[in-house]
Amino acid sequence: MTLIGKVLANRYEIIEEVGSGGMAVVYKAKCRLLNRFVAIKVLRPDLQNDEEFVRRFNVEAQAAASLTHPNIVSIFDVGNEDGLHYIVMEYIQGITLKEYIDEKRILPWREAVGYAVQIAKGLEQAHKNSIIHRDVKPHNIIMKNDGVLKVTDFGIARANVQSTMTCEDSAIGSVHYISPEQARGGYTDERSDIYSLGIVLYEMLTGTVPFDSDRPVTVAIMHLQDKPIPPREHNLSIPLALERVVLKAMTKEVSGRYKNVSEMIAELESVLNDPSRQIAEEEPAAEPIAMDGGHTIKMPAVKLESLGKVEQIKEQRAEKEEKAEKAEKEEKDVKDTHKKTYDAKVDKKKERKVITIAIVCAVLVIAIISTAFLSITGIGSMLMGSETVEIPDLEGLLYEEAIEKYVDIDNENIEYKFNIIRGKTVESKLEEGTILSQEPAAGDKVKKKEVIVITVELSGGTSEIILKNYTRYKDSREVELEMEELGLKSEFEEEFSDTIPTGSIIRQEPSAGSSVKKGDTVLFYLSKGPEDGNEEEPSNSDPGSTDSNDEPAVEKPPVQKKSTMLTIYGPKDKASALVQVSVNGSNVYSKNLEKGKSDVVKLEGTSSTVTVEIFHDGVSQQKGTINLH
């Protein structure tokens, strides 16, 4: 679906698409009222049906619209028109911080810290207004041509997290920057943004993210378990004080991070002012010493701390040597003067050792017998029940069903809430999204803890598609859209036909009933109507004579048709409706559309304008004139 040329709120004329993501498409538009360019972020059609998502989208977008700061992209307007939920924001000429990092690879540490302070100040303003970004990453930071950074995507940050406790494959861009509590689906606050900012700073300083893998699930687990390689191992020019700031921001335990962004800003600015402040201060240089040769040289300063350590080591070494000598002397004295007593003690030690081994064996035997008894009687399970959790059987469920049944935080009836993470997706005859296997396996008993992760393998459905019969279809655009939904490509060729109406499909290759796979191309032959025959000229009695009154036939130029594409939408107030489109009084489209769904109609004519009227279940919804090009 394209919105190019559409005018929202009778004010914002959409000019071109400038970017897209998993949740929204961003367009460049012209504000007719203020005569300026703006950026419009439109929620994707497949998400506009999710009432909870839309509600949170609107709440967060309106809250973000109140934010005013030099390091935050300004939001001007929030709206909903024809089922489209959109945000109007400041249009900025520039690139994303991610693009800048990819271009520069490693940024000078002072430049990186300066950018981190700008980002942090934008987040600081948001946090003061009780807005947590939750998706801080270089992709969401726009760099103006003058070097000023602006944080964007506040409008959908909270909606992006909603109640989900999973780390899906669609989050491949964000998963490198999420905090451990986000990875496990736990509670998030402003310190989650601090963790993500730490990773952004790490990437600016080193040219790489701390945790990386081809699989998003693996990256999420690394956030939970692995320690990052210290930045100075990638880039020795980084001051030690700055490395400590980065690692503190990236601490896995929330309590170990900075309490707020203001605290982190103060640390970063201190590093800029004094990069060596956390390193032990050097003593003043020693006075010049005159050598025998008469030359004076300057000796390097010696740290008192180092001298103290040397003396301490010497004392410890001397003490150990003294103890060793004393022990050796005592042992020699015992052997020489108390041989019998010493042997008796050795025998006594052996006796005690035998008794100890016997006791240990007896205890082990008793433990084994007790465990077997508890297992047989079931008492063990009762005693351990409060400390272990049985893994549920997810195989055969749809992924969304499993989430609703065992994860959904709004479901108070769930006894224990797991974190179900998407693993790999494989081709299967089962419905797409069906869980094929799980790890840990169903029935396993694992130790009860805050979050237990279950990784599932999902069915991607089968790539085999059986083609239906498209001959006699009159709307080639409808066929093209259906091919796209099936994952197929379509091509159209025209040929003459005496029996098939113009524009209808004569035949298809492969034919109906054939098996194809996603990505294959289907060729459709469209009728051009009957081929015009050569009409015979009226014959004269005298072939050589001509009628002076006859004028030579003038060939008329072919009529050029004009067209445009019209996007239509399903109803807002009911589940579905029969949507019909009338052009100049003639019906050109008729199809059932569900609420929130859309379709595209090609409008054609020989004039510059056509009168279009749209009906829902026979009731006129909209009527107007549309320009053809």
C-alpha positions as CSV (number, residue, x, y, z in Angstrom):
1,M,0.0,0.0,0.0
2,T,1.4,3.4,-1.0
3,L,0.3,6.7,0.4
4,I,2.2,8.9,-2.0
5,G,0.0,11.8,-3.0
6,K,-2.4,11.3,-0.1
7,V,-3.3,14.4,2.0
8,L,-3.8,13.7,5.7
9,A,-6.1,16.0,7.8
10,N,-6.4,18.2,4.7
11,R,-3.0,19.5,5.6
12,Y,-0.1,17.1,5.2
13,E,0.6,16.1,1.6
14,I,2.7,12.9,1.5
15,I,5.6,13.3,-1.0
16,E,7.9,10.2,-0.7
17,E,8.8,7.3,1.5
18,V,12.0,7.9,3.4
19,G,12.3,4.8,5.7
20,S,10.5,1.8,7.2
21,G,10.8,-0.5,10.1
22,G,9.0,-3.4,11.7
23,M,6.2,-1.3,13.0
24,A,5.9,1.8,10.9
25,V,6.7,3.5,7.6
26,V,8.1,7.1,7.5
27,Y,7.2,9.5,4.8
28,K,8.4,13.0,3.9
29,A,5.4,15.3,3.7
30,K,4.6,19.0,3.1
31,C,2.6,20.9,5.6
32,R,0.3,23.1,3.5
33,L,-0.7,25.3,6.5
34,L,2.8,26.3,7.6
35,N,4.6,25.6,4.3
36,R,7.3,23.4,5.7
37,F,8.4,19.8,5.4
38,V,7.6,17.3,8.1
39,A,8.1,13.6,8.7
40,I,5.1,11.4,9.1
41,K,5.3,8.0,10.8
42,V,2.4,5.8,9.8
43,L,1.6,2.6,11.8
44,R,1.7,-0.5,9.5
45,P,-1.7,-1.8,8.4
46,D,-1.1,-5.2,10.1
47,L,-0.8,-3.5,13.5
48,Q,-3.7,-1.1,13.1
49,N,-6.1,-3.9,14.0
50,D,-4.4,-4.6,17.3
51,E,-6.6,-2.4,19.7
52,E,-4.2,-2.7,22.6
53,F,-1.2,-1.8,20.4
54,V,-3.1,1.2,18.9
55,R,-4.1,2.4,22.4
56,R,-0.6,2.4,23.7
57,F,0.7,3.9,20.5
58,N,-1.7,6.8,20.9
59,V,-1.0,7.3,24.6
60,E,2.8,7.3,24.2
61,A,2.7,9.4,21.0
62,Q,0.6,12.1,22.8
63,A,2.9,12.0,25.8
64,A,6.0,12.3,23.6
65,A,4.5,15.2,21.8
66,S,4.9,17.2,25.1
67,L,8.7,16.7,25.0
68,T,10.7,19.8,23.9
69,H,14.5,19.5,23.9
70,P,17.3,20.3,21.4
71,N,18.3,16.6,21.5
72,I,14.8,15.2,20.9
73,V,13.0,15.1,17.5
74,S,9.9,17.3,18.0
75,I,6.5,15.8,17.5
76,F,3.9,18.2,16.1
77,D,0.7,16.2,15.7
78,V,-0.9,12.8,16.2
79,G,-3.9,11.6,14.2
80,N,-6.0,8.9,12.8
81,E,-7.6,9.1,9.4
82,D,-9.3,6.3,7.4
83,G,-7.9,3.7,9.7
84,L,-4.4,5.1,9.5
85,H,-2.7,6.0,12.8
86,Y,0.1,8.5,12.3
87,I,2.5,10.8,14.0
88,V,3.7,14.1,12.5
89,M,7.2,15.1,13.5
90,E,10.2,17.3,12.8
91,Y,11.8,16.5,9.4
92,I,15.6,16.5,9.7
93,Q,18.2,16.5,7.0
94,G,20.9,14.1,8.0
95,I,21.9,10.5,8.7
96,T,21.4,8.1,11.5
97,L,24.1,7.6,14.1
98,K,24.3,3.9,12.9
99,E,25.2,5.1,9.4
100,Y,27.8,7.4,10.8
101,I,29.4,4.6,12.9
102,D,29.4,2.3,9.9
103,E,31.2,5.0,7.9
104,K,33.8,6.0,10.5
105,R,34.1,2.5,12.1
106,I,35.7,3.8,15.3
107,L,35.1,7.3,16.6
108,P,37.7,9.4,18.5
109,W,36.8,9.0,22.2
110,R,36.2,12.6,22.8
111,E,33.7,12.8,19.9
112,A,32.0,9.6,21.1
113,V,31.6,11.0,24.6
114,G,30.2,14.3,23.2
115,Y,27.6,12.4,21.3
116,A,26.8,10.2,24.3
117,V,26.2,13.3,26.4
118,Q,23.8,14.7,23.8
119,I,21.8,11.4,23.7
120,A,21.8,11.3,27.5
121,K,20.5,14.8,27.8
122,G,17.6,13.9,25.5
123,L,16.8,10.8,27.6
124,E,17.1,12.9,30.7
125,Q,14.3,15.2,29.5
126,A,12.1,12.2,28.6
127,H,12.7,10.5,32.0
128,K,11.8,13.7,33.8
129,N,8.4,13.4,32.0
130,S,8.1,9.8,33.0
131,I,8.7,8.5,29.5
132,I,11.1,5.5,29.1
133,H,12.4,5.1,25.6
134,R,13.1,1.3,25.7
135,D,14.6,1.2,22.2
136,V,17.7,3.3,22.4
137,K,20.0,2.3,19.5
138,P,22.1,4.2,16.9
139,H,19.3,3.6,14.3
140,N,17.0,5.8,16.4
141,I,19.5,8.7,16.7
142,I,19.5,11.2,13.9
143,M,22.6,13.3,13.2
144,K,22.0,16.7,11.7
145,N,24.5,18.2,9.3
146,D,25.8,20.5,12.1
147,G,26.6,17.5,14.4
148,V,23.6,17.9,16.7
149,L,22.1,14.5,17.6
150,K,18.3,14.0,18.1
151,V,16.7,11.0,19.7
152,T,13.6,9.8,17.9
153,D,11.0,7.0,18.1
154,F,9.6,8.1,21.5
155,G,6.1,7.9,20.1
156,I,6.1,4.1,19.9
157,A,8.8,3.0,22.3
158,R,6.4,1.8,25.1
159,A,4.0,0.3,22.5
160,N,6.9,-1.7,21.1
161,V,7.4,-3.4,24.4
162,Q,3.8,-3.7,25.4
163,S,3.2,-6.9,27.5
164,T,5.5,-9.1,25.4
165,M,8.0,-11.2,27.3
166,T,9.7,-12.6,24.2
167,C,12.7,-11.8,22.1
168,E,11.5,-12.3,18.5
169,D,13.4,-12.7,15.3
170,S,11.8,-9.4,14.1
171,A,13.8,-7.6,16.8
172,I,17.1,-8.4,15.1
173,G,18.1,-4.7,15.0
174,S,17.1,-3.9,18.6
175,V,18.3,-7.1,20.3
176,H,21.9,-6.0,20.3
177,Y,21.0,-3.0,22.5
178,I,18.3,-4.4,24.9
179,S,18.9,-4.6,28.6
180,P,19.0,-8.0,30.4
181,E,15.7,-7.2,32.1
182,Q,14.1,-6.6,28.6
183,A,15.6,-9.9,27.4
184,R,14.0,-11.8,30.2
185,G,10.7,-9.8,29.9
186,G,11.1,-8.2,33.3
187,Y,10.3,-4.8,34.7
188,T,12.0,-1.9,32.9
189,D,12.7,1.7,34.0
190,E,15.1,4.5,33.1
191,R,18.1,2.3,34.0
192,S,17.2,0.1,31.0
193,D,17.8,3.1,28.8
194,I,21.1,3.7,30.6
195,Y,22.2,0.1,29.7
196,S,21.3,0.6,26.0
197,L,23.1,4.0,26.0
198,G,26.2,2.2,27.4
199,I,26.1,-0.2,24.5
200,V,25.7,2.6,22.0
201,L,28.8,4.3,23.5
202,Y,30.7,1.0,23.5
203,E,29.9,0.7,19.7
204,M,31.1,4.3,19.0
205,L,34.3,3.6,20.8
206,T,35.1,0.1,19.4
207,G,33.2,-0.1,16.1
208,T,31.4,-3.2,17.3
209,V,28.6,-4.2,19.6
210,P,29.6,-6.2,22.8
211,F,27.4,-9.2,22.0
212,D,26.8,-10.5,18.5
213,S,25.4,-13.6,16.8
214,D,23.5,-14.6,13.7
215,R,20.6,-15.6,16.0
216,P,18.7,-12.9,18.0
217,V,18.0,-15.5,20.8
218,T,21.7,-16.1,21.3
219,V,22.3,-12.4,21.6
220,A,19.6,-12.0,24.2
221,I,21.1,-14.9,26.2
222,M,24.5,-13.2,26.0
223,H,23.0,-10.0,27.5
224,L,21.8,-12.2,30.4
225,Q,24.9,-14.3,31.0
226,D,28.1,-13.1,29.2
227,K,30.5,-10.4,30.3
228,P,31.5,-7.9,27.6
229,I,35.1,-7.6,26.4
230,P,36.4,-4.4,28.0
231,P,36.4,-1.6,25.4
232,R,40.2,-0.9,25.9
233,E,40.9,-4.4,24.5
234,H,39.5,-3.1,21.2
235,N,40.9,0.4,21.4
236,L,43.8,1.3,23.7
237,S,43.2,5.0,23.2
238,I,40.2,4.9,25.4
239,P,40.9,6.4,28.9
240,L,40.6,3.9,31.8
241,A,38.1,6.3,33.4
242,L,35.9,6.2,30.3
243,E,36.0,2.4,30.2
244,R,34.7,2.3,33.8
245,V,31.8,4.6,32.8
246,V,30.8,2.3,29.9
247,L,31.1,-0.9,32.0
248,K,29.1,0.6,34.9
249,A,26.3,1.6,32.5
250,M,26.3,-2.0,31.1
251,T,26.2,-3.7,34.5
252,K,23.7,-6.6,34.2
253,E,22.3,-6.0,37.7
254,V,20.1,-2.9,37.5
255,S,21.2,-1.8,41.0
256,G,24.8,-1.6,39.8
257,R,24.2,0.9,37.1
258,Y,23.9,4.7,37.4
259,K,20.8,5.7,39.4
260,N,19.7,8.1,36.7
261,V,20.9,9.6,33.4
262,S,22.0,12.8,35.1
263,E,24.5,10.9,37.2
264,M,26.0,9.3,34.0
265,I,26.1,12.7,32.3
266,A,28.2,14.1,35.2
267,E,30.6,11.2,34.9
268,L,31.0,11.6,31.1
269,E,31.6,15.3,31.5
270,S,34.2,14.7,34.2
271,V,36.0,12.3,31.9
272,L,36.1,15.0,29.2
273,N,37.6,17.5,31.7
274,D,40.0,15.0,33.3
275,P,40.5,11.7,31.5
276,S,43.0,10.4,34.1
277,R,41.1,11.3,37.2
278,Q,40.5,7.7,38.3
279,I,44.1,6.7,37.8
280,A,46.5,7.1,40.8
281,E,48.2,10.5,40.7
282,E,51.9,10.5,40.0
283,E,54.3,11.9,42.5
284,P,56.2,15.1,41.5
285,A,59.4,14.4,39.6
286,A,62.5,13.7,41.6
287,E,65.1,16.5,42.0
288,P,68.0,16.3,39.5
289,I,71.0,14.2,40.8
290,A,74.6,15.0,39.9
291,M,76.5,12.0,38.8
292,D,80.2,11.5,39.3
293,G,80.9,12.5,35.8
294,G,79.6,16.0,36.5
295,H,76.5,15.6,34.4
296,T,73.1,16.2,35.9
297,I,70.2,13.8,34.9
298,K,66.6,13.9,35.8
299,M,65.4,10.6,37.5
300,P,61.8,9.5,36.9
301,A,59.3,9.9,39.7
302,V,58.7,6.9,41.9
303,K,55.3,6.2,43.3
304,L,55.3,5.9,47.1
305,E,52.5,3.3,46.7
306,S,54.8,1.1,44.6
307,L,57.6,1.4,47.1
308,G,55.3,0.4,49.9
309,K,54.2,-2.6,48.0
310,V,57.8,-3.7,47.3
311,E,58.6,-3.4,51.0
312,Q,55.5,-5.3,51.9
313,I,56.4,-8.2,49.5
314,K,59.9,-8.3,50.9
315,E,58.5,-8.6,54.5
316,Q,56.0,-11.3,53.5
317,R,58.7,-13.3,51.7
318,A,61.1,-13.0,54.7
319,E,58.3,-14.1,57.1
320,K,57.5,-17.2,54.9
321,E,61.2,-18.2,54.8
322,E,61.4,-17.8,58.6
323,K,58.3,-20.0,59.2
324,A,59.6,-22.6,56.8
325,E,62.9,-22.9,58.6
326,K,61.2,-23.1,61.9
327,A,58.8,-25.9,60.7
328,E,61.7,-27.8,59.2
329,K,63.6,-27.6,62.5
330,E,60.6,-28.7,64.6
331,E,60.1,-31.7,62.3
332,K,63.7,-32.7,62.5
333,D,63.6,-32.4,66.3
334,V,60.5,-34.6,66.4
335,K,62.1,-37.3,64.3
336,D,65.3,-37.3,66.3
337,T,64.1,-37.1,69.8
338,H,60.5,-38.4,69.8
339,K,60.6,-41.2,67.2
340,K,58.3,-43.6,69.1
341,T,55.8,-41.0,70.1
342,Y,55.7,-39.7,66.5
343,D,55.0,-43.3,65.1
344,A,52.3,-43.8,67.6
345,K,50.6,-40.6,66.5
346,V,50.8,-41.7,62.9
347,D,49.1,-45.0,63.8
348,K,46.4,-43.1,65.6
349,K,45.8,-40.9,62.6
350,K,45.4,-44.0,60.4
351,E,42.9,-45.4,62.8
352,R,40.9,-42.2,62.8
353,K,41.0,-42.1,59.0
354,V,39.5,-45.6,58.7
355,I,36.7,-44.7,61.1
356,T,35.9,-41.6,59.2
357,I,35.7,-43.5,55.9
358,A,33.3,-46.0,57.5
359,I,31.1,-43.2,58.8
360,V,31.0,-41.5,55.4
361,C,30.0,-44.8,53.7
362,A,27.2,-45.4,56.2
363,V,25.8,-41.9,55.6
364,L,25.9,-42.4,51.8
365,V,24.0,-45.7,52.1
366,I,21.4,-44.1,54.3
367,A,21.0,-41.2,51.9
368,I,20.6,-43.5,48.9
369,I,17.9,-45.6,50.7
370,S,16.1,-42.4,51.8
371,T,16.1,-41.0,48.3
372,A,14.7,-44.2,46.9
373,F,12.0,-44.3,49.5
374,L,10.9,-40.7,48.9
375,S,10.9,-41.3,45.2
376,I,8.8,-44.5,45.4
377,T,6.3,-43.0,47.9
378,G,6.0,-39.7,46.1
379,I,6.9,-37.8,49.3
380,G,10.0,-36.4,47.6
381,S,8.0,-34.8,44.9
382,M,5.7,-33.2,47.5
383,L,8.6,-31.8,49.5
384,M,10.4,-30.5,46.3
385,G,7.3,-29.2,44.6
386,S,7.8,-25.7,46.0
387,E,11.3,-25.5,44.7
388,T,10.9,-26.9,41.1
389,V,8.7,-26.1,38.1
390,E,7.4,-28.6,35.6
391,I,8.0,-27.5,31.9
392,P,4.6,-27.3,30.1
393,D,4.0,-29.1,26.8
394,L,3.9,-26.5,24.1
395,E,4.3,-28.7,21.0
396,G,1.3,-28.4,18.7
397,L,0.3,-25.0,20.0
398,L,0.5,-21.9,17.9
399,Y,3.1,-19.5,19.2
400,E,0.5,-16.9,20.1
401,E,-1.5,-19.5,22.0
402,A,1.5,-20.5,24.0
403,I,2.3,-16.8,24.8
404,E,-1.3,-16.2,25.9
405,K,-1.4,-19.4,28.0
406,Y,1.9,-19.3,29.8
407,V,3.4,-15.8,29.4
408,D,0.6,-13.1,29.1
409,I,1.3,-10.8,32.1
410,D,-2.4,-9.7,32.2
411,N,-3.6,-13.3,32.8
412,E,-3.7,-13.6,36.6
413,N,-4.7,-17.3,36.4
414,I,-1.3,-18.3,35.2
415,E,0.4,-20.2,38.1
416,Y,3.9,-19.6,36.8
417,K,4.9,-17.3,33.8
418,F,7.6,-18.6,31.5
419,N,9.7,-16.7,28.9
420,I,9.0,-18.3,25.6
421,I,11.6,-17.4,23.0
422,R,11.4,-18.1,19.2
423,G,14.2,-20.4,18.0
424,K,14.6,-21.3,14.4
425,T,11.8,-21.6,11.9
426,V,11.6,-24.6,9.6
427,E,9.4,-25.7,6.7
428,S,6.6,-27.9,7.8
429,K,3.1,-29.0,6.7
430,L,1.7,-27.8,10.0
431,E,0.2,-24.3,10.1
432,E,2.7,-21.5,10.2
433,G,3.6,-20.5,13.8
434,T,2.9,-24.0,15.2
435,I,5.5,-25.1,17.8
436,L,7.3,-28.2,16.6
437,S,9.8,-28.7,19.5
438,Q,10.9,-27.1,22.7
439,E,13.9,-26.9,25.0
440,P,13.7,-27.8,27.9
441,A,11.4,-30.7,27.0
442,A,7.8,-31.0,28.2
443,G,7.6,-32.6,31.7
444,D,11.2,-31.7,32.7
445,K,11.4,-30.4,36.2
446,V,13.7,-27.4,36.6
447,K,14.7,-25.3,39.6
448,K,12.3,-22.5,40.2
449,K,13.6,-19.0,39.6
450,E,12.4,-15.6,38.5
451,V,12.3,-16.4,34.8
452,I,12.6,-19.8,33.1
453,V,13.3,-19.6,29.4
454,I,11.8,-22.0,26.9
455,T,13.2,-21.9,23.4
456,V,10.8,-23.2,20.7
457,E,11.2,-24.3,17.1
458,L,8.4,-23.0,14.9
459,S,6.8,-24.2,11.7
460,G,7.2,-21.8,8.8
461,G,4.5,-23.6,6.9
462,T,5.0,-25.3,3.6
463,S,6.4,-23.4,0.6
464,E,4.3,-25.6,-1.8
465,I,1.4,-23.6,-3.3
466,I,-1.3,-25.0,-5.5
467,L,-2.4,-22.5,-8.1
468,K,-6.1,-21.9,-8.6
469,N,-7.7,-20.9,-11.9
470,Y,-7.4,-17.2,-12.6
471,T,-8.8,-17.2,-16.1
472,R,-11.7,-14.9,-16.8
473,Y,-10.6,-12.6,-13.9
474,K,-11.2,-9.0,-15.0
475,D,-9.0,-7.2,-12.5
476,S,-5.3,-7.9,-13.1
477,R,-4.4,-5.7,-10.1
478,E,-6.4,-8.0,-7.8
479,V,-4.5,-11.0,-9.2
480,E,-1.2,-9.2,-8.7
481,L,-2.0,-8.4,-5.1
482,E,-3.0,-12.0,-4.5
483,M,0.3,-13.2,-5.9
484,E,2.1,-11.0,-3.6
485,E,0.2,-12.3,-0.6
486,L,1.2,-15.9,-1.6
487,G,4.8,-14.9,-2.0
488,L,4.7,-15.3,-5.8
489,K,5.8,-13.0,-8.6
490,S,3.5,-12.1,-11.5
491,E,4.1,-11.1,-15.0
492,F,1.5,-10.0,-17.6
493,E,1.5,-10.2,-21.4
494,E,-1.3,-9.1,-23.8
495,E,-2.6,-10.9,-26.8
496,F,-5.7,-10.7,-29.0
497,S,-8.8,-12.7,-28.3
498,D,-12.2,-12.9,-30.1
499,T,-14.0,-14.5,-27.1
500,I,-12.4,-13.1,-23.9
501,P,-13.3,-9.5,-22.9
502,T,-10.5,-6.9,-23.0
503,G,-8.4,-6.9,-19.8
504,S,-9.6,-10.3,-18.6
505,I,-7.1,-13.2,-18.2
506,I,-7.1,-15.6,-21.1
507,R,-4.7,-18.2,-19.6
508,Q,-1.9,-18.7,-17.1
509,E,1.4,-20.5,-16.9
510,P,1.8,-22.7,-14.9
511,S,-1.8,-23.8,-15.3
512,A,-4.4,-24.1,-12.5
513,G,-3.7,-27.0,-10.2
514,S,0.1,-26.8,-10.7
515,S,2.4,-26.8,-7.7
516,V,4.7,-23.8,-7.2
517,K,6.9,-22.5,-4.5
518,K,7.3,-19.0,-3.0
519,G,9.4,-16.8,-5.2
520,D,8.2,-18.5,-8.4
521,T,6.8,-16.4,-11.3
522,V,3.3,-16.9,-12.8
523,L,2.7,-15.6,-16.3
524,F,-0.8,-14.3,-17.1
525,Y,-2.0,-13.5,-20.6
526,L,-4.5,-10.6,-20.8
527,S,-7.0,-10.1,-23.6
528,K,-6.6,-7.2,-25.9
529,G,-9.9,-7.9,-27.5
530,P,-10.5,-9.0,-31.1
531,E,-7.9,-8.1,-33.7
532,D,-9.3,-5.5,-36.1
533,G,-9.5,-6.8,-39.7
534,N,-8.7,-4.7,-42.8
535,E,-12.0,-3.2,-44.0
536,E,-12.4,-3.3,-47.8
537,E,-12.6,0.0,-49.6
538,P,-15.9,0.6,-51.6
539,S,-15.2,-0.4,-55.3
540,N,-15.7,2.0,-58.2
541,S,-17.0,0.8,-61.6
542,D,-13.9,2.3,-63.1
543,P,-10.9,1.3,-61.1
544,G,-8.9,4.1,-62.7
545,S,-11.4,6.8,-61.9
546,T,-11.7,8.8,-58.7
547,D,-14.5,10.8,-57.3
548,S,-13.4,14.3,-56.9
549,N,-15.8,14.7,-54.0
550,D,-14.1,11.8,-52.0
551,E,-11.7,13.0,-49.4
552,P,-8.8,10.8,-48.4
553,A,-9.3,8.9,-45.2
554,V,-7.5,10.5,-42.2
555,E,-6.2,8.0,-39.6
556,K,-7.3,9.1,-36.1
557,P,-4.6,9.0,-33.4
558,P,-5.2,6.4,-30.7
559,V,-6.9,7.8,-27.6
560,Q,-4.5,8.0,-24.7
561,K,-5.9,6.7,-21.4
562,K,-5.0,8.3,-18.1
563,S,-5.0,6.6,-14.7
564,T,-4.2,6.7,-11.0
565,M,-4.2,4.3,-8.1
566,L,-6.8,4.7,-5.3
567,T,-6.4,3.1,-1.9
568,I,-9.6,1.9,-0.2
569,Y,-10.2,0.7,3.3
570,G,-12.5,-1.7,5.1
571,P,-15.2,-0.4,7.6
572,K,-14.3,1.2,10.9
573,D,-17.5,0.2,12.8
574,K,-18.0,-3.4,11.9
575,A,-16.1,-6.6,11.2
576,S,-16.5,-6.4,7.3
577,A,-18.4,-4.8,4.5
578,L,-19.0,-5.1,0.8
579,V,-16.9,-2.3,-0.6
580,Q,-17.8,-1.0,-4.0
581,V,-16.2,1.8,-6.1
582,S,-18.1,3.7,-8.8
583,V,-16.4,5.7,-11.5
584,N,-18.5,8.2,-13.4
585,G,-21.6,6.1,-12.4
586,S,-20.2,2.7,-13.4
587,N,-19.2,0.1,-10.9
588,V,-15.5,-0.8,-11.3
589,Y,-14.8,-2.6,-8.0
590,S,-16.7,-4.9,-5.6
591,K,-15.1,-6.9,-2.8
592,N,-15.6,-7.8,0.8
593,L,-13.0,-6.1,3.0
594,E,-12.5,-6.7,6.7
595,K,-12.1,-4.0,9.3
596,G,-8.6,-2.5,9.1
597,K,-7.8,-4.1,5.7
598,S,-7.1,-2.2,2.6
599,D,-6.9,-2.7,-1.2
600,V,-5.9,-0.7,-4.3
601,V,-8.1,0.1,-7.3
602,K,-6.8,1.4,-10.6
603,L,-8.9,4.2,-12.0
604,E,-8.8,4.9,-15.7
605,G,-10.3,7.3,-18.2
606,T,-9.7,9.5,-21.2
607,S,-10.4,12.7,-19.4
608,S,-8.3,14.5,-16.8
609,T,-10.8,13.9,-13.9
610,V,-13.3,11.2,-12.9
611,T,-16.1,11.3,-10.3
612,V,-15.6,8.5,-7.7
613,E,-18.0,7.3,-5.1
614,I,-17.3,4.6,-2.5
615,F,-20.0,2.4,-0.9
616,H,-20.1,0.1,2.1
617,D,-22.9,-2.4,1.9
618,G,-24.7,-0.1,-0.5
619,V,-24.4,3.0,1.6
620,S,-22.4,5.9,0.2
621,Q,-19.3,6.7,2.3
622,Q,-17.4,9.2,0.2
623,K,-17.8,11.0,-3.1
624,G,-15.4,13.3,-5.0
625,T,-13.4,14.2,-8.0
626,I,-10.0,12.6,-8.6
627,N,-7.3,13.7,-11.0
628,L,-5.9,11.3,-13.5
629,H,-2.4,11.5,-14.8
